[in-house]
C-alpha cells in the first residue's frame, strides 16, 4: 500500500482550518513549497521535512487514517 504523504498533510491542514500560507508561516517555508508538497512532490518528501511540518505546523501531532 502506497501512502500519499502530500494528501495526508493537506487533509491535516484542512482539519485544523489552516491555509497553505498559515502552515507555511508556522513551518518557516513559502506557501509555494507547501503547495508542491501537497501536490506532486508529496511522495518524495524527506523524513526530516515531514517531521518539521508535523512538529511546527501541527504541534507535533498528526493522525493518519489508513
LINSUL-V590906 format. One record per pair of residues at least 24 apart in sequence whose ideal C-beta (glycine too) atoms are under 6 Angstrom apart, sorted by sequence separation. I is the first residue (numbers start at 1). J is the second residue. D is the distance in Angstrom with one decimal. If there is no record, write none. Layout:
# LINSUL-V590906
i->I j->J d->D
i->I j->J d->D
This chain:
# LINSUL-V590906
i->27 j->53 d->5.5
i->10 j->38 d->4.2
i->9 j->38 d->5.8
i->27 j->56 d->4.9
i->26 j->56 d->5.3
i->27 j->57 d->4.9
i->6 j->37 d->5.4
i->26 j->57 d->4.7
i->6 j->38 d->4.7
i->23 j->57 d->4.9
i->6 j->42 d->1.7
i->5 j->42 d->4.9
i->5 j->45 d->5.3
i->12 j->58 d->5.8
i->12 j->62 d->4.9
i->8 j->64 d->5.8
